[in-house]
């Protein structure tokens, strides 16, 4: 295969146990992502209300952040080496976890307790919800293109590898 199609990709030759480790990590990532979505949505409902409008804004902000992250992750994955892609994937997962640790403080103590008045305006509420979910959801969206590119050394493997990653992540989300 010409180098232009597969490049110098060392992660494609990983043994089965290492690939299974990455799949297990991505299963856990899917589990955590859906768990975070449910928890954050319930925490933000305290601040924004639990009506259809507020719930729609939260879900829209979540999906927009993941979409933006996916675009950024794809662009970044094309510029990084396989080791860099794995390192960036690890960083995105770390940032998501760190945000998960501070999310109770941010969503309840800061937004609800100190700044509840921000929920009085639908425009300000939409902006606050979008901005408050942007970092973790962008990182969630970045993770798939980064890990996909790192574990797919050749275009011939793309369908099977990316399909496996997507299905294992979806399975983890289902468990979440």
Secondary structure, DSSP 4 states (H G I P E B T S, - for coil): --HHHH-S-SGGG--HHHHHHHHHHHHHHHHHHHHHHHHHHHHHHHHH-SSHHHHHHHHHHHHHHHHHHHHHHHHHHHHS-HHHHHHHHHHHHHHHHHHHHHHHIIIIIIIIIIHGGGGGSHHHHHHHHHHHHHHHHHHHHHHHHHHHHHH--SGGGHHHHHHHHHHHHHHHHHH-
